[in-house]
Amino acid sequence: MEQSHISFEQVVSRGCGLDVHQENVVATIRGDNLQEQTRTFSTFTSSLKDLVAWLEESGITHVAMESTGVYWKPVFNILEPHFELILVNARHIKYVPGHKTDRNDSAWIAKLLLSGLLKGSFIPPQYTRELRELYRYKRKVIGQRSSEYNRLQNILETANIKLSSVVSDVFGISGWSMISAIIDGEQDPMILANLAKGRLKIKKQELICFRR
């Protein structure tokens, strides 16, 4: 059955369906006293602002799009202050009666939007999304740092530098001072041991041996 032959009760006056891709966005507007139109915009910010202007001029109040990879995110961020947005899982649209074709994606989404047949995914507020991004990045950086610490520790062990056998925190102030000195070419155990700080000074004799 073709989409054009399916009739749904309209619950949204004017809406837009977006088919979002990496390089462009296909937008179809539908609604009361509004001729259906489809336009294509690039995903550059300036072009997305043109999309916002066109939708506002057309009296659009609701916009729906599929959650395609990460490509929906910049589009969502720019449209969010202006419209009621619905982000839809692509699998949900496939379960709605009708034949969905790539060529008519945006028109089909717009039709489902006006009929109230789209169930939006939960999207937290912008500040929460930003905090999540920062948290993910922090975890990634911490993971990378831990990997580098482990790699350096393995290098020291391979070189038979038993610093970890004497220093509880190899990457503390004293440990870093000794490692930096070794990297700079220092090999004298006495000089390296004299880099110890605080309570580690009482282990000077053991530190002299960690290079031997």
C-alpha positions as CSV (number, residue, x, y, z in Angstrom):
1,M,0.0,0.0,0.0
2,E,1.4,3.4,-1.0
3,Q,1.7,6.2,1.5
4,S,-0.5,8.6,-0.5
5,H,-3.5,6.3,0.0
6,I,-3.3,6.2,3.8
7,S,-5.4,8.6,5.7
8,F,-4.7,9.5,9.4
9,E,-6.5,11.9,11.7
10,Q,-4.6,15.2,12.0
11,V,-3.6,16.3,15.5
12,V,-0.8,18.8,14.7
13,S,-1.7,21.8,12.7
14,R,1.7,22.4,10.9
15,G,4.8,20.3,11.1
16,C,8.0,19.3,9.3
17,G,9.6,16.0,8.8
18,L,13.4,15.9,8.5
19,D,15.5,13.2,6.8
20,V,18.9,13.8,8.2
21,H,22.1,12.7,6.5
22,Q,25.8,13.5,7.0
23,E,26.0,16.3,4.4
24,N,22.4,17.4,4.0
25,V,18.9,17.5,5.5
26,V,15.7,16.9,3.5
27,A,12.8,18.8,5.0
28,T,9.1,18.4,4.1
29,I,6.5,20.7,5.5
30,R,2.7,19.9,5.8
31,G,-0.3,21.3,7.5
32,D,-3.4,23.4,7.5
33,N,-3.6,25.9,4.6
34,L,-0.1,24.9,3.7
35,Q,1.0,23.5,0.4
36,E,3.3,20.5,1.0
37,Q,6.9,21.5,0.1
38,T,10.2,19.7,0.3
39,R,13.6,21.4,0.3
40,T,17.1,20.2,0.9
41,F,19.6,22.1,3.1
42,S,23.3,21.4,3.8
43,T,24.3,20.6,7.4
44,F,26.5,23.7,7.6
45,T,25.3,25.9,10.4
46,S,24.5,28.8,8.0
47,S,22.3,26.5,5.9
48,L,20.6,25.1,9.0
49,K,19.7,28.6,10.1
50,D,18.1,29.1,6.7
51,L,16.1,26.0,7.5
52,V,15.0,27.5,10.7
53,A,14.0,30.8,8.9
54,W,12.0,28.8,6.3
55,L,10.1,26.8,8.9
56,E,9.3,29.9,11.0
57,E,8.0,31.7,7.9
58,S,5.8,28.7,7.2
59,G,4.3,28.7,10.6
60,I,5.8,25.3,11.6
61,T,5.4,24.5,15.3
62,H,6.6,20.8,15.4
63,V,9.5,19.1,13.8
64,A,10.3,15.4,13.7
65,M,13.5,13.5,12.7
66,E,15.1,10.1,13.0
67,S,17.9,9.5,15.3
68,T,20.5,8.9,12.6
69,G,23.9,8.1,14.1
70,V,25.3,11.4,15.5
71,Y,24.2,13.5,12.5
72,W,20.9,14.5,14.2
73,K,22.7,16.2,17.1
74,P,23.8,19.5,15.5
75,V,20.5,19.8,13.7
76,F,18.6,19.2,17.0
77,N,20.8,21.8,18.8
78,I,20.0,24.5,16.3
79,L,16.3,23.8,15.9
80,E,15.7,23.2,19.6
81,P,15.1,26.8,20.7
82,H,12.5,27.4,17.9
83,F,10.3,24.3,17.7
84,E,8.7,21.4,19.5
85,L,11.1,18.6,18.4
86,I,10.5,14.9,18.3
87,L,13.5,12.6,17.9
88,V,12.2,9.2,16.7
89,N,13.9,5.8,16.6
90,A,14.0,4.6,13.0
91,R,12.7,1.2,14.0
92,H,9.5,2.8,15.4
93,I,8.7,4.4,12.1
94,K,9.0,1.1,10.3
95,Y,6.3,-0.4,12.5
96,V,3.8,2.3,11.5
97,P,1.5,1.0,8.7
98,G,2.5,2.2,5.3
99,H,5.4,1.8,2.8
100,K,8.4,3.9,3.8
101,T,10.8,4.6,0.9
102,D,14.1,6.5,1.0
103,R,12.9,9.0,-1.6
104,N,9.9,10.0,0.6
105,D,11.4,9.7,4.1
106,S,10.9,13.4,5.1
107,A,7.3,13.5,3.7
108,W,6.4,10.2,5.5
109,I,7.8,11.5,8.8
110,A,5.9,14.8,8.4
111,K,2.7,12.9,7.7
112,L,3.2,10.7,10.8
113,L,4.0,13.8,12.9
114,L,0.8,15.6,11.9
115,S,-1.1,12.4,12.8
116,G,0.4,12.1,16.2
117,L,1.8,8.7,15.5
118,L,5.4,9.3,16.4
119,K,6.7,8.5,19.8
120,G,9.7,10.7,20.7
121,S,12.8,9.5,22.5
122,F,13.7,11.1,25.8
123,I,16.2,13.9,25.2
124,P,17.6,15.5,28.4
125,P,18.0,19.3,28.7
126,Q,20.9,20.9,26.9
127,Y,23.0,21.5,30.0
128,T,22.6,17.8,30.9
129,R,23.7,16.7,27.4
130,E,26.7,19.0,27.7
131,L,27.6,17.5,31.1
132,R,27.3,14.0,29.7
133,E,29.7,14.9,26.9
134,L,32.2,16.4,29.3
135,Y,31.9,13.3,31.6
136,R,32.4,10.9,28.6
137,Y,35.5,12.9,27.5
138,K,36.9,12.9,31.1
139,R,36.5,9.1,31.3
140,K,38.2,8.8,28.0
141,V,41.1,11.0,29.0
142,I,41.5,9.2,32.3
143,G,41.5,5.8,30.5
144,Q,44.2,7.1,28.1
145,R,46.3,8.4,31.0
146,S,46.0,5.0,32.8
147,S,47.1,3.2,29.7
148,E,50.1,5.4,29.4
149,Y,51.0,5.0,33.1
150,N,50.8,1.2,32.6
151,R,53.0,1.4,29.5
152,L,55.6,3.4,31.2
153,Q,55.6,1.1,34.2
154,N,56.1,-1.9,31.8
155,I,59.0,0.0,30.2
156,L,60.7,0.5,33.6
157,E,60.2,-3.2,34.5
158,T,61.6,-4.2,31.2
159,A,64.7,-2.1,31.8
160,N,65.0,-3.7,35.2
161,I,64.4,-0.4,37.0
162,K,62.6,-1.5,40.2
163,L,61.3,1.9,41.2
164,S,57.9,0.4,42.1
165,S,59.5,-1.9,44.6
166,V,60.6,1.0,46.7
167,V,58.2,3.9,45.9
168,S,54.5,3.3,46.7
169,D,53.4,5.9,44.1
170,V,55.7,5.7,41.1
171,F,53.9,8.7,39.6
172,G,54.1,10.9,42.7
173,I,56.3,13.9,43.0
174,S,59.5,11.9,43.9
175,G,58.8,9.2,41.3
176,W,58.2,11.7,38.5
177,S,61.4,13.5,39.4
178,M,63.4,10.3,39.2
179,I,61.7,9.2,36.0
180,S,62.2,12.6,34.4
181,A,65.9,12.5,35.3
182,I,66.3,9.1,33.8
183,I,64.6,10.3,30.6
184,D,67.1,13.2,30.5
185,G,69.9,10.7,30.7
186,E,70.8,10.6,34.4
187,Q,72.2,7.2,35.5
188,D,73.9,7.9,38.8
189,P,71.9,6.1,41.5
190,M,73.0,8.6,44.2
191,I,71.8,11.6,42.2
192,L,68.5,9.9,41.5
193,A,68.0,8.9,45.2
194,N,68.6,12.5,46.3
195,L,65.5,13.5,44.3
196,A,63.4,11.8,46.9
197,K,61.0,14.1,48.8
198,G,59.4,13.9,52.3
199,R,59.2,10.5,54.0
200,L,60.8,8.8,51.0
201,K,64.2,10.2,52.0
202,I,64.5,7.5,54.7
203,K,64.6,4.9,51.9
204,K,67.5,6.5,50.2
205,Q,69.7,3.4,50.5
206,E,66.9,1.3,48.9
207,L,66.5,3.9,46.2
208,I,70.2,3.7,45.4
209,C,69.7,0.0,44.7
210,F,66.6,0.3,42.5
211,R,68.9,1.0,39.4
212,R,71.1,-1.9,40.1
